Amino acid sequence: MKIPAATRQVQLLATDPGASAFVSANAGSGKTWVLTRRVIRLLLDGVDPGRILCLTFTKAAAAEMSGRIFDELGRWAGLSDDELTRVLSELEGKPVPSDRLAPARRLFARAIETPGGLKIQTIHAFAEALLQRFPLEAGLDGRFRVLDDTRAADLYAEARAELLSACAAHPDSPEGQALAELVAIAGDEALDRALCAVAAARDDLAAFFGGGLSTDQALAALPQALGAPAGASRQSLLEEMAASPDFSGSFLSRLIDALDASKSKSMPALADGFRAALAAADAEARRPLWRGLFLTAKGEPRKRPFTKDVADALPEANERFEREAQRLLDLERALSATLWGTRSAALLRLADRLIGLIEAKKARRGLLDFDDLIGRAAALLSHSDATGWVQYKLDEGLDHVLVDEAQDTSPRQWQIVEALTGEFSAGEGARSGRRRTVFAVGDEKQSIYSFQGAAPHLFGLTRQTLGRRLAEAGLPVHDLRLTLSFRSTAAVVGAVDAVFRNPGAHAGLSTDAGPTVHETVRGREPGLVELWPAVEKLPAPPPGNWEDPVDATAAASPAVRLAGRVADEIAGWLRSGARLAATGAPIRPGDVLVLVRKRGAFVEAVNRALKQRGVAVAGADRLDVVGHIVTQDLLAAARVALLPEDDLTLATVAKSPLIGLSEEALFRLAHGRPGLLWDAVRQRAAEGDADAETLRATVALWMSRADRGEPFVFLSRLVGPDGGRAAYRARFGREADEVIDELLTLALDYEGEETAGLNGFVDRLSRGGELIRRELDAERDEVRVMTVHGSKGLEAPIVFLIDPGDKPASEKNLPDVLTVSDGPNLPIVWRQGGAFRPAPVEAAAAAFIAAQEEEYRRLLYVGLTRARDRLVVAGLKGADEGADRRWHGLVEAALGTDAETVKDAAGTVVAWRWHARNEDPPAPPQPARAVAGEPAPLPDWLTRKVADAVPEPASVAPSRAATGATAMPFDPAAAARGSVLHRLFELLPDIEPAARAAATDSYLGRLLAGLPDGDRAALAENIVALMARPDLSLLFSPAARAEAAVSGSVATPAGRTVAVSGSVDRLLVEPEAVTVVDYKTAARPPRSVPPRYILQLALYRAVLGRLWPDRPMRAAILWTAAARFDEVAPADLDAALAAYLEAVDAGTMPADHENEIDDPS
């Protein structure tokens, strides 16, 4: 591939490590190549990798760029001297001396070994790292965490509930009054949307309140900022509206008489209208009646209000009517400004309090959202008291800043970039002798993320201002254009230029006025652009089967028919072995990219149609994890485990792949049942029904697991050992794996933030949709269907661009709140209904719609330029109004006259085809290229159950070591009494022996008052006597330790290690011996110590014996209910321990003792 000299020169200047550069790059012109080569040339020029910062728009772009750099540097390490010399000479545009080869080969290792690696990251990742480095300067907790969307939604819900509760508790507060005003005019959903919109625009709200006025003053001035007369109120304007100077008194009486006398049927009706308005009870009731006489429903003056006979009778009537209509228009606008202003003020007051609650919660919990990262970083670098210090520290470590996708950078993000690079051209930064550069590359024509704050004009503005500042400091800077496409054929780029040659198409495409200009290095390679006729709506068919889903898309709908044609076309290519004309390679599913403006009926229909025709399709590019059917099934299983009496949920999981009952089996179990479905299932299972037993046993297993309460464990077993993942993968493919993995991640995150509980997790997920973006990889050889937004940075040999047929922008696209450009501090206004809108709101709405139409055309540019070889433009036929401004209309207007018309056998036009001039003939057939096929079979050991192997015993508590023993029956009363005595044995050793009897009587009298006096006295006497035994007196003295923690390990004969952890009720360490005592609270102590307690003492003895190997170890059980002390013989302890360790080696001991129930000890 020979690159033209002019393009090669631009590439060399753009990658020049000694000069700053701003590059405007057309789609497919090698933007990423230039960016990566600039980084490589910086490294080759000796720049420390740690002094380079490259900011990208997405994590995927950062990963791709980093991968390309390391791939290239790694390749250099293996090249011969001649090959490396040629590569370096081509990179730098001049011969390279041999002494530069060795440093070039070491670049890979040098970049790898840089602490923290090459700084190629998103702006958000950089901001997070910056704030972590300077948390005190930013006023943050050093351990702050970044909120995800789900947790942010939870915080919003918490703050909203707190706000509403406060308003309800204090209705006379400013917030309470504001809420009362809003709920009177808006429903819950509308109000919540508005509050959410203002919360999302909190920076704009802060700017509004930061205009030098107090909050109350700013809100009070809002109506006037929208055009309301000073001092006007709703009531005063209504009263002024009712007092008409032109239609009152004698003239109005004469007018009504003339109307009644008119021969026209409409004039008496008009007279009745005047009489009805005059009879209205008050100004509020009169307003709609009076306004309806002079203005239309759209708020326009009525035309020809009076017939000729009325006008002849009252010549001045028409002139008076025009004046009154204009007066009413002016008053309606003033009234709308007043209403919009006061209602918006109420919303902003409420939202200000809501934002304050959210911010307080984030501050208490050490949380930041993504907007906080950018805002805090920008403030730290520009406006904080520590700005100088932070910039000084950063200035020591940054010499080169590179910005990718500069057209999608928001104003706040540009503020960060300018703060980082400000010292490059000022003071010592410009005179330090260090070469310092700024590089930004982008394409305003591809700025399509305005909903994320992107401001495409700022790239052009920054290119001018920053470039001028660098030039004035005497630093070299280049302003460059890359117009040569390395991606698309001449047919495709020619079609793009033809479309945007139309002034209406390229208006607002970029700050550079004029049509697009593209060249291509593939100038003579054959390509093809097709335009299909827009699919029209057919007459409505007769009603279908009443059992059909109400939301099912009809087969005759335009979306389904177009999806069918797209699928037929692709399936036909694959079936016939069609080839790409430019390369001769056979068309594969992975070669095809289907692009839409937004997800909807067509996306679902085309995915379904492709699957029906056996074409591999990747599925949706966005997955609603919570809304996905796989998640819904798994959450339904959790709900059933918690509440099996829920009939509908139980029936749902019964038919799901988790259980798999047929429709007939479920009907047999459910139909005619007298009560709950769960009761019927258990009854039929007891009668021997196999389906019922399957359902009963599965749900019972789930219920036993739900008691543990950990959502991750519950779900992982459901999709793992129970076979749920395999069942869903068979139905949904890899999409099921992605949903399940994300759901398990959500479960783990929930357990890390909240008290683990299955019910709480289900409730959390029922409130929000967790969206994941799927990377639709062409290497998987599947047709990809996605939005144009999602296709940014992608390309494909064949692209279908689908026009949905809707308007580029309309009133329904307006946001719930608008920032109005008039006024001293940019008021925020809540968009409301009605025929009249304040003039500033009209201007803001018109500007928003105009900006959306410009972005609509940029979306068209992005969609068209994804195609390498072949482009198909199709769409749905929308309303005739504005058809020439829609994608399909713009392409048809540009290519229709020069295109070849294609008709079917019936003579119907099915397409228009457009080729570039002087194309070469199709390339000779090439063999099919290798694609990622089915994965290799998994080894059998991967799916073999772990139980087949001898398990390693887990950490064991001595009290639960002998889990096979029979537990004593649980007696609550005995357990309570045992706890009291257990505590007494802990307290008495710290009391003087002479005072123990009295203390024991007092303690037992208070806590065991229900015990007969004789029994209580005997018990107290036994306890005191036991502690007074000469051989035990030291054990029950302050010299011994109570509740001593014991932790260690013992080894089995086979060399396995068993971790032991527990606590000893009483431990006495003497110079000649060590005594271990464990209390047991059984109401009726056995005659001898049970084996399980002997094992418990043996494990304690084994661990403690390693601390004091030279001292004899005594071990005993103290039965608190009987005040009896039973010492266990050393031989019995040795035998119990040996038997246990042999059982561990044999694999007969359970690996997990957490769920074993101990006796009440």
Buried (B, 14 or more C-beta within 10 A) or exposed (E): EEBEEEBBEBBBBBBBBEBBBBBBBBBBBBBBBBBBBBBBBBBBEEBEBBBBBBBBBBEEBBEBBBEBBBEBBBEBEEBEEEEBBEBBEEBBEEEBEEEBBEEBBBBBEEBEEBEEBBBBBBBBBBBBBBBEBBBEBBBBBEEBBBBBEBBBBBBBEEBBEBBBEBBEEEEEEBBBBBBEBBEEEBEEEBBBBBBBBBBBBBBBBEBBBEBEBEBEEBBBBBBBBBBBBEEBBBEBBBBBBBEBEBBEEEBBEEBBEBBEEBEBEEBBEBBEBBEBBBEBEEBBBBBEBBBBBBBEEEBEBBEEBBBEBBBEBBEEBBEBBBBBBEBBBEBBBBBBBBBBBBBBBBBBBBBBBBBEBBBEBBBEBEBBBBBBBBBBBBBBBBEBEBBEEBBEBBBEEBBBBBBBBBBBBBEBBBBBBBBBBBBBBEEEBBEEEEBBBBBBBBBBBBBBBBEEBBBBEBBBEBBEEBBEBBBEBEBBBBBBBBBBBBBBBBBBBBBBBBBBEBEEBBEBBBBEEEBBEBBBBBBBBBBBBBBBBBBEBEEEEEEEEEEEEEEEBBEEBBBBBBBBBBBBBBBEBBEEEBBBBBBEBBBBBBBBBBBBBEBEBBBBBBBBBBBEBEBBBBBBBEBEBBEBBBBBBBBBBBBBBBBBEBBEBBBBBBBBBBBBBEEEBBEBBBEEBEEBBBEBBBBBBEEEBEBBBBBBEBBBBBBEBBEEBBBBBBBBBBBEEBEBBEBBBEEBBEBBBBBBBBBBBBBBBBBEEEEBBBBBBBEBBEEBBBBBEBEBEBEBBBBBBBBBBBBBBBBBBBBBBBBBBBBBBEEEBBBBBBBBEBBEBBBBBBBBEEEBBBBBBEBBBEBBBEBBBBBBBBBBBBBBBBBBBBBBBBBBBBEEEBBBBBBBBBBBBBBEEEBEEBEEEEEEEEBBBBBBEEBEEBBEEEEEEEBEEEEEEEEEEEEEEEEEEBBEBEEBBBBBBBBEBEEBEEBEEBBEBBBBBBBBBBEBBEBEBEEBBEBBBEBBBEBBEEBEEEEBBEBBBBBBEBBEEEEBEBBBEEEBBBEBEBEBBBEBEEEBEBBBBBBBBBBBBBEEEBBBBBBBBBBEBEEEBBBBBBBBBBBBBBBBBEEBEEBEBBBBBBBBBBBEBBBBEBEBBEBBBEEBBBBBBEBEBBBEBEEBEBBBB
